[in-house]
Structures are given as structure tokens and as C-alpha cells.
């Protein structure tokens, strides 16, 4: 079992969204993630949670940021799940990751995520 944790300031993501707009969204988030976040009253809060989740998953897998952002997709409500594709999915298989558990939370200022990789 391996654990990854990430914490990010929501204001940092709000700034990236303001500065880079669609380019930032399209580089880091899947179409489904963008649709979900943009449907919420405070999209930056939800983008920040997903950004933290992707970082936490990368850490738990031991790949750090050696992944393409959209290869880690946060899915599901109310309990979020993780769907991997591309080289990130190949890496997960190579390191024996059988399952990834994910928990996300946020306050007005911060978003956090914890990922637990259960080995095969």
C-alpha cells in the first residue's frame, strides 16, 4: 500500500484559470472533468480538488509528476474514483497497483486529496 497527499490553494487555480483559461483546462482536465467543474457555482474550488487529486495519485503511484494530467481522471459522486489511461495506466500496472482509493476535500481557501494505492 502506498499513499499520496496533496494540498493546494484554490486561489492559485483561480489565477491559472483567469490567466490561461481554456488552455489550462484542456491541458489538465478531461472533458468530463471540465463539464463537472464548470457546472458548479464555484468552479475553481472543484478544479483545485481535482488538481490536488491528480498530484496525490501521481505521488502514491511513485511516478511524481511523470504523467500527463488528463491520464488521471477523477470520476464519480459522492465517492470519487480514479480512471487511468496512457502511460500512467501502464506505469500503474508495472508497479502492481490493483486499486486506487481517493478522498478529496476543500475549504474556502484550500483543496486537498489523499490517494491510497492498493497493491495487487
C-alpha positions as CSV (number, residue, x, y, z in Angstrom):
1,X,0.0,0.0,0.0
2,X,1.2,3.5,-0.9
3,X,-0.2,6.9,0.0
4,X,0.0,10.2,-1.8
5,X,-1.3,13.5,-0.4
6,X,-1.6,17.0,-2.0
7,X,-2.8,20.3,-0.8
8,X,-3.3,23.4,-3.0
9,X,-4.6,26.9,-2.6
10,X,-7.8,27.4,-4.5
11,X,-6.7,31.0,-5.3
12,X,-3.7,29.5,-7.3
13,X,-6.1,27.5,-9.5
14,X,-8.4,30.5,-9.8
15,X,-5.4,32.5,-11.0
16,X,-4.4,29.9,-13.6
17,X,-8.0,29.7,-14.9
18,X,-8.0,33.5,-15.2
19,X,-4.6,33.7,-16.9
20,X,-4.8,30.7,-19.2
21,X,-8.5,29.9,-19.4
22,X,-9.4,27.1,-21.8
23,X,-5.7,26.2,-22.4
24,X,-5.2,25.3,-18.7
25,X,-8.4,23.4,-18.5
26,X,-7.8,21.5,-21.7
27,X,-4.2,20.6,-20.8
28,X,-5.0,19.4,-17.2
29,X,-8.6,18.1,-17.2
30,X,-10.7,15.7,-19.3
31,X,-13.9,16.8,-21.0
32,X,-16.0,15.1,-18.3
33,X,-14.0,16.8,-15.5
34,X,-14.4,20.2,-17.2
35,X,-18.1,19.7,-17.6
36,X,-18.5,18.7,-13.9
37,X,-16.4,21.6,-12.6
38,X,-17.9,24.2,-14.9
39,X,-21.4,23.1,-13.8
40,X,-20.7,24.1,-10.2
41,X,-21.3,27.6,-8.6
42,X,-17.6,27.9,-7.7
43,X,-15.6,26.1,-10.5
44,X,-12.1,26.9,-9.2
45,X,-12.8,25.1,-6.0
46,X,-13.7,21.9,-7.9
47,X,-10.8,22.3,-10.4
48,X,-8.4,22.7,-7.4
49,X,-9.8,19.5,-5.8
50,X,-9.2,17.5,-9.0
51,X,-5.7,19.1,-9.5
52,X,-4.8,18.0,-5.9
53,X,-6.2,14.5,-6.6
54,X,-4.1,14.1,-9.7
55,X,-1.0,15.1,-7.8
56,X,-1.8,12.8,-4.9
57,X,-2.3,9.9,-7.3
58,X,1.0,10.6,-9.0
59,X,2.7,10.6,-5.6
60,X,1.0,7.4,-4.5
61,X,2.0,5.6,-7.7
62,X,5.6,6.7,-7.2
63,X,5.7,8.5,-10.6
64,X,5.6,12.0,-9.1
65,X,4.5,14.3,-12.0
66,X,5.7,11.8,-14.6
67,X,2.2,11.6,-16.1
68,X,0.0,13.5,-18.5
69,X,-2.6,15.4,-16.5
70,X,-5.5,14.0,-18.5
71,X,-4.3,10.4,-18.0
72,X,-5.6,10.6,-14.4
73,X,-9.4,11.3,-14.4
74,X,-11.4,11.8,-11.3
75,X,-14.8,10.2,-11.7
76,X,-17.9,9.7,-9.6
77,X,-20.0,11.1,-6.9
78,X,-20.4,11.1,-4.0
79,X,-17.3,8.9,-3.6
80,X,-14.7,9.9,-6.2
81,X,-12.8,7.3,-8.1
82,X,-9.8,7.3,-10.4
83,X,-9.6,6.2,-14.0
84,X,-6.1,5.9,-15.6
85,X,-5.2,5.8,-19.2
86,X,-2.0,6.0,-21.4
87,X,1.5,5.8,-19.9
88,X,0.1,6.4,-16.4
89,X,-2.1,3.3,-16.6
90,X,1.0,1.4,-17.9
91,X,3.1,2.7,-15.0
92,X,0.4,1.6,-12.5
93,X,0.3,-1.9,-14.0
94,X,4.1,-2.0,-13.9
95,X,4.3,-1.1,-10.2
96,X,1.5,-3.5,-9.3
97,X,-1.3,-1.1,-8.4
98,X,-4.5,-3.1,-8.2
99,X,-6.8,-0.3,-6.9
100,X,-6.7,3.4,-6.1
101,X,-8.8,4.8,-3.3
102,X,-9.3,8.6,-3.4
103,X,-10.6,11.1,-0.9
104,X,-10.9,14.9,-1.6
105,X,-11.9,17.8,0.5
106,X,-11.9,21.6,0.4
107,X,-12.4,24.7,2.5
108,X,-12.9,28.2,1.2
109,X,-9.1,28.6,0.7
110,X,-7.6,25.1,0.3
111,X,-8.3,21.9,-1.6
112,X,-6.7,18.6,-0.5
113,X,-6.6,15.0,-1.7
114,X,-5.4,11.7,-0.4
115,X,-4.8,8.7,-2.7
116,X,-4.1,5.2,-1.5
117,X,-2.8,2.7,-3.9
118,X,-3.6,-0.9,-3.0
119,X,-1.1,-3.3,-4.5
120,X,-2.0,-6.5,-6.3
